[in-house]
Amino acid sequence: MARIKDVAHHAGVSPATVSRVLNGTAHVSADVQDRVMLAVEALGYRPNRLARSLRRQQTETIGVVVSDIENPHFTRAVRAIEDAAFKQGYRVVLCNTDETASKQQAYLDVLAAEQVVGVILAPADPDDPTISALLDMHIPIVAFDRSVTDERADAVFADNVQAVRLATEHLLGLGRTHVGFISGRDEIQTGAERLRGYVETMQLQGLESIVGCGEFRLEPARQATRKMIEEHGDLDGLIVGNNLMAIGALQALRDAGRRIPDDVAFVGIDDPPWAELVAPSLTTLGQPTQEMARSAFELLIDRIEKRRTRSRYVVYHFELVVRESCGAARNMATFSGQSGD
C-alpha cells in the first residue's frame, strides 16, 4: 500500500506538501496540486482516515439522507453505507425525508452547518437549490437511487424502465392479457420511470394500461388495488412498484378472494427477504441494493479524498427472480451492472 512519502517522492515534493494538498489547509500552486493528484492516482494512495481521526481526536462525518427509512430498500442501503464508513474512520448521520422536499432542504441545511465532509442523498426533490449550495461549499454529494439536476453530483441508480419492461413482457409471455400496475408517485424519478416501462410495453402490444397509484405506501396501495379489482374484473396480472406497496396489494387481493397465481399473476419490485417466505413465494425484480450503496460510498470517498473531480454515474440492472406467484416457478437472472462517466 502506497504511503504519503511515496506520493511525495513520485511528485517531487515534500510529504508536508502532499498533506497540505490533500487536506486543503494551505495555499499550494496549481502546478504542485496537479503533480500531487497525479501521483495519488498513479500510486492508488488512500489516506488512513481512521488513524488521522484518532490523531486529531475528532471524527469525520458523512450525511446519509433517505426518502423513506421504513422501506427495506433504503434500510439495507444505509446498513451497507454505515458498515463501509465505520471501517474507514467515518461516522454517519442519518436523515429521513418522507419524500418531502421541505424536510430534505431542512436536513441538508443541518448537514452543511455540521460541516459534514460529504452526503449520500436519495432525493425527494432533485431540483433543491440546497444541493447546489452544498456543492458550492465543496461538500461532495452522491445521488442514490435517483439522480439530481446539478450535474456536479455523482449518481448511483438502477434502470427502472428496462426492469418493468422485463416484468411486463414476462407476464404477457405467460398468457396474461389484462395486466395492471400499482405505481408510486409519478413526480419521483423511480415512480415515473417504472410507470413508463409498464405503459410503453403495454402500448407496444396494443393492450390497455391498467394503472393505480399506491404512492409508494402500503395503505394507498391496498386501496388502489381494491379499486382496480372492482373496476377490472378480468384483471389477470399485477406488477407492484415497490415492496411496501406489494404488501398492500397482496392484502387487497386476499380480501377480494383472488388467488395468486391462478387468478392473478403477481410480480413485485424489490426483493425483500420475506418474498421467499410467503405462500406462494413472490416473483420479484431485485436490485443489488447493498452493492449500489457501497458503490455510492466509494464514489463519495473518491471526492472527499480529492482523487477525482469529474462527475460519474453508475447504472445497475434489476434481476428478475421467478418464483411461484407468477405461475412459472423457475429462477431467471437478467442483466449485470454497467457504469459510465
C-alpha positions in Angstrom: 0.0 0.0 0.0 1.4 3.4 -1.0 2.4 5.8 1.8 2.4 9.6 1.8 6.1 9.7 1.4 5.8 7.5 -1.7 3.4 10.1 -3.2 5.8 12.9 -2.2 8.7 11.1 -3.9 6.7 10.5 -7.1 5.5 14.1 -7.2 8.9 15.6 -6.3 7.6 17.4 -3.3 7.8 17.0 0.5 5.4 14.9 2.5 4.2 18.1 4.2 3.2 19.5 0.8 1.3 16.3 -0.1 -0.6 16.6 3.3 -1.4 20.3 2.6 -2.8 19.4 -0.9 -4.9 16.6 0.4 -6.2 18.5 3.4 -6.6 21.9 1.7 -5.0 23.5 4.8 -2.8 26.0 2.9 -2.3 27.6 -0.5 -0.4 25.4 -2.9 0.2 26.3 -6.5 -1.9 24.7 -9.2 1.1 23.0 -10.8 2.1 21.4 -7.5 -1.6 20.4 -6.8 -1.7 18.7 -10.2 1.5 16.8 -9.7 0.4 15.6 -6.3 -3.0 14.4 -7.5 -1.5 12.7 -10.5 0.9 10.9 -8.1 -2.1 9.9 -5.8 -3.9 8.4 -8.8 -0.8 6.7 -10.2 0.0 5.0 -6.9 -3.5 4.4 -5.7 -2.8 6.2 -2.5 -5.6 6.0 0.1 -5.2 8.1 3.3 -5.8 6.3 6.6 -8.8 8.3 7.8 -9.2 6.3 11.0 -5.6 7.0 12.1 -6.0 10.6 11.1 -9.2 11.0 13.1 -7.6 9.5 16.2 -4.7 11.9 15.9 -7.0 14.8 15.6 -9.3 13.5 18.4 -12.3 14.1 16.1 -14.3 12.0 13.7 -15.2 13.0 10.2 -18.9 12.6 9.4 -20.9 12.0 6.3 -24.6 12.6 5.9 -27.0 9.9 4.5 -30.4 11.3 3.5 -33.0 8.7 2.5 -36.6 9.3 1.4 -38.2 6.5 3.5 -36.4 4.6 6.2 -39.3 2.2 6.5 -38.7 1.0 3.0 -36.4 -2.1 3.3 -34.6 -1.0 0.2 -33.2 2.1 2.0 -32.7 0.2 5.3 -30.3 -2.2 3.5 -28.6 0.6 1.7 -28.0 2.6 5.0 -26.6 -0.5 6.7 -24.1 -1.1 3.9 -23.0 2.6 3.8 -22.6 2.7 7.6 -20.5 -0.5 7.7 -18.2 0.8 5.0 -17.9 4.2 6.6 -17.1 2.9 10.0 -14.3 0.7 8.7 -12.7 3.8 7.1 -12.9 6.0 10.1 -16.1 7.9 9.2 -19.3 8.2 11.1 -22.8 8.6 9.7 -25.6 11.0 10.4 -28.9 9.6 9.1 -31.8 11.7 7.9 -35.3 10.6 6.7 -37.3 13.0 4.4 -40.5 11.1 4.0 -40.4 12.1 0.3 -40.9 15.7 1.4 -38.9 18.5 -0.3 -39.1 20.8 2.7 -37.7 18.1 5.0 -34.9 17.4 2.6 -33.9 21.1 2.4 -34.0 21.4 6.2 -31.8 18.3 6.7 -29.3 19.4 4.1 -29.1 22.8 5.8 -28.3 21.0 9.1 -25.7 18.8 7.5 -24.0 21.9 6.0 -24.0 23.6 9.4 -22.5 20.5 10.9 -19.7 20.6 8.3 -20.1 17.0 7.1 -17.4 16.0 4.6 -19.9 14.5 2.1 -23.5 13.5 1.6 -25.2 10.5 0.1 -28.7 11.6 -0.9 -31.8 9.7 -2.1 -33.5 12.9 -3.4 -37.1 13.7 -2.7 -36.5 16.9 -4.7 -33.8 16.7 -7.4 -34.0 20.4 -8.1 -33.5 21.5 -4.4 -31.2 24.6 -4.5 -29.6 23.4 -1.3 -27.9 20.6 -3.2 -26.1 23.2 -5.4 -25.3 25.2 -2.2 -23.5 22.2 -0.6 -21.6 21.6 -3.8 -20.6 25.2 -3.9 -19.2 24.7 -0.4 -17.1 21.8 -1.8 -19.2 19.2 0.1 -19.5 16.4 -2.4 -22.8 14.7 -3.0 -23.6 11.3 -4.4 -27.3 10.8 -5.5 -28.5 7.3 -4.6 -31.5 5.5 -6.3 -32.3 8.7 -8.2 -30.4 11.5 -9.9 -30.3 15.2 -9.2 -30.3 18.2 -11.5 -26.9 19.6 -10.6 -24.5 17.7 -12.9 -21.6 18.1 -10.4 -23.1 15.4 -8.2 -22.3 11.7 -8.8 -25.1 9.2 -9.0 -25.9 5.6 -8.5 -29.2 4.2 -9.6 -30.9 1.3 -11.4 -32.5 1.0 -14.8 -36.2 1.1 -13.7 -37.6 1.4 -17.2 -36.0 -1.7 -18.6 -36.8 -3.6 -15.4 -40.5 -3.1 -15.6 -40.5 -3.8 -19.3 -38.9 -7.1 -18.5 -41.6 -7.9 -15.8 -44.4 -6.9 -18.1 -43.1 -8.9 -21.0 -42.7 -11.9 -18.7 -46.4 -11.8 -17.6 -47.6 -11.2 -21.1 -45.4 -14.1 -22.3 -47.3 -16.3 -19.7 -50.5 -15.6 -21.5 -51.8 -12.8 -19.2 -53.5 -10.1 -21.2 -55.1 -7.8 -18.5 -52.0 -6.9 -16.5 -52.3 -4.0 -14.1 -49.6 -1.8 -12.5 -49.6 -0.2 -9.0 -47.3 2.8 -9.4 -45.5 5.0 -7.0 -45.7 8.8 -7.1 -45.0 9.9 -10.7 -43.3 13.2 -9.6 -40.5 11.0 -8.2 -38.0 9.6 -10.7 -38.3 5.9 -9.7 -42.1 6.2 -9.8 -42.2 7.9 -13.2 -39.6 5.5 -14.8 -41.3 2.3 -13.6 -44.7 3.5 -14.8 -43.1 4.4 -18.2 -41.6 0.9 -18.6 -45.1 -0.6 -18.0 -47.1 1.7 -20.2 -44.7 1.5 -23.1 -44.7 -2.2 -23.1 -48.5 -2.5 -23.0 -48.8 0.0 -25.8 -46.3 -1.9 -28.0 -48.6 -5.0 -27.5 -51.7 -3.0 -28.3 -53.1 -3.6 -24.8 -54.9 -1.4 -22.3 -52.8 0.1 -19.4 -54.5 -0.5 -16.1 -52.8 1.8 -13.5 -53.5 2.6 -9.9 -51.4 4.9 -7.7 -50.1 3.5 -4.5 -47.9 6.4 -3.6 -45.0 4.1 -2.5 -47.0 3.3 0.7 -48.8 0.3 2.0 -52.3 1.6 2.6 -52.7 3.7 -0.5 -51.5 0.6 -2.5 -54.1 -1.6 -0.8 -56.9 0.9 -1.7 -55.6 1.3 -5.3 -55.5 -2.5 -5.8 -59.0 -2.9 -4.3 -60.4 -0.2 -6.7 -58.6 -1.9 -9.6 -60.1 -5.2 -8.9 -63.6 -3.7 -8.6 -63.2 -1.8 -11.9 -61.4 -4.6 -13.9 -62.9 -7.9 -13.0 -60.8 -9.5 -15.8 -57.5 -8.5 -14.1 -55.2 -11.5 -14.5 -51.8 -10.0 -13.8 -50.4 -7.3 -11.5 -47.0 -5.6 -11.1 -46.4 -3.6 -8.0 -43.9 -0.7 -7.8 -42.1 -1.4 -4.5 -42.0 -3.8 -1.6 -44.2 -1.7 0.8 -46.9 -1.4 -1.9 -46.6 -5.2 -2.5 -47.9 -5.9 1.0 -50.9 -3.6 0.5 -51.7 -5.2 -2.9 -51.4 -8.7 -1.5 -53.9 -7.8 1.3 -56.4 -6.4 -1.3 -56.1 -9.5 -3.5 -56.6 -11.7 -0.5 -59.6 -9.7 0.8 -61.2 -9.9 -2.7 -60.7 -13.7 -2.8 -58.4 -13.5 -5.8 -55.9 -16.4 -5.8 -52.2 -16.0 -6.8 -51.2 -17.1 -9.4 -54.4 -18.9 -10.5 -56.5 -15.7 -10.8 -53.8 -13.0 -10.8 -50.1 -13.5 -11.6 -48.1 -11.2 -9.4 -44.7 -9.5 -9.7 -43.2 -7.2 -7.0 -40.4 -4.7 -7.4 -37.5 -5.1 -4.9 -36.7 -8.4 -3.5 -37.2 -8.3 0.4 -36.2 -11.4 2.4 -39.9 -12.3 3.1 -40.5 -12.7 -0.7 -39.4 -16.4 -0.4 -41.3 -17.0 2.9 -44.8 -16.1 1.9 -47.1 -18.7 0.1 -46.9 -18.6 -2.8 -43.4 -17.2 -2.9 -43.2 -13.9 -4.8 -41.7 -13.3 -8.2 -39.7 -10.1 -7.9 -37.5 -7.6 -9.6 -34.5 -7.4 -7.3 -31.8 -4.7 -7.5 -28.4 -5.1 -5.9 -29.1 -2.6 -3.2 -26.1 -3.2 -1.0 -23.7 -3.3 -3.9 -25.2 0.0 -5.1 -24.8 1.5 -1.6 -21.2 0.5 -1.4 -20.6 2.0 -4.9 -22.1 5.3 -3.7 -19.8 5.3 -0.7 -16.7 4.7 -2.8 -17.7 7.5 -5.2 -18.1 9.8 -2.2 -14.7 8.8 -0.8 -13.1 9.5 -4.1 -14.4 13.0 -4.0 -13.6 13.5 -0.3 -10.0 12.3 -0.9 -9.8 14.6 -4.0 -8.9 11.7 -6.2 -11.4 12.8 -8.8 -13.1 16.0 -10.0 -15.2 14.8 -12.9 -18.7 13.5 -12.0 -19.6 9.9 -12.5 -22.7 7.8 -12.7 -23.1 4.1 -12.1 -26.1 2.3 -13.5 -27.2 -1.1 -12.3 -29.8 -3.5 -13.7 -32.5 -5.5 -11.9 -32.7 -9.3 -11.8 -35.9 -11.0 -12.5 -36.3 -13.7 -9.9 -39.1 -16.0 -11.0 -40.9 -17.8 -8.1 -44.4 -19.2 -7.6 -46.6 -16.0 -7.7 -46.4 -15.6 -11.5 -47.2 -19.2 -12.3 -43.8 -20.1 -13.7 -41.6 -21.1 -10.7 -38.1 -21.2 -12.0 -35.1 -19.0 -11.3 -34.2 -16.5 -14.0 -31.4 -13.9 -14.0 -31.1 -11.0 -16.4 -28.6 -8.1 -16.7 -25.5 -7.1 -14.9 -24.5 -3.6 -13.9 -22.6 -1.1 -16.0 -21.0 2.2 -15.3 -20.2 5.4 -17.2 -18.7 8.8 -16.8 
